[in-house]
């Protein structure tokens, strides 16, 4: 993990029917619905959030 590395998180599945904590994590990441993408820092806190909703998102690593 380099300090400049980022993660691009894309929501691929809907939050409909998901428990409230998972919905809050998606909102906390800044995702608004299937097809939306955000770029976040590659830090332990963001990786923990992604781990909670990994079945709903697709993650790719971006340099810089």
N, C-alpha and C positions, 0 to 999 in steps of 0.2 A: 504494500500500500504506500503510494507516494502522496505527499501532501496535496499535489495538484490533481490527483485522480478524482473523477466524478462518476456517478452512476446515473444512467438514464433509466427511469422507471416508467413503463407504459402499462396502463390498466387494460387488461384484455378480457376480464369478466366483470359482470355487474355486481353491485353490492346488494341487490335485492335479495331478501331472504337470508342475509348474513347477520351474525350477531352484532349488537351495537358496538362492542369494542373494536371489531374489525372495520366497521364503518368509520369510526373515529380515527383509526390509523390511516385509512385512505384519505380522509379529509386533512389530517395532519401532514401527510406527504404532499398535499396540494393537488391530488387527483380529483377530477370532477365527473368522471364517467368513463365507460369503455372507449378506448381510442385516445384518451388524453395522456399526455406525457409531461414529465418534469425531470429536471436534472438536479440532483442533490449531491452533497459532498459524501465521499466514501469514508464515513466515520462510524464508530461502533453504535452510536445511537440510531443513525439512519439504517444501518444494516439490521439492527434489532427490530425496527419497525417493519422493514421489508420482510423479515423472516416470519412475522405474524400473518402477513397477507400474500405470501409467495405463490399461493394457488390462484390468486386473482391478478397478478402482475407478471410482466416480463422485464428482466433487468439486463442491461448491457453496460459494460464498462467503457468510459470515454477518457481519453488522455487529455490533459490540460483543463 
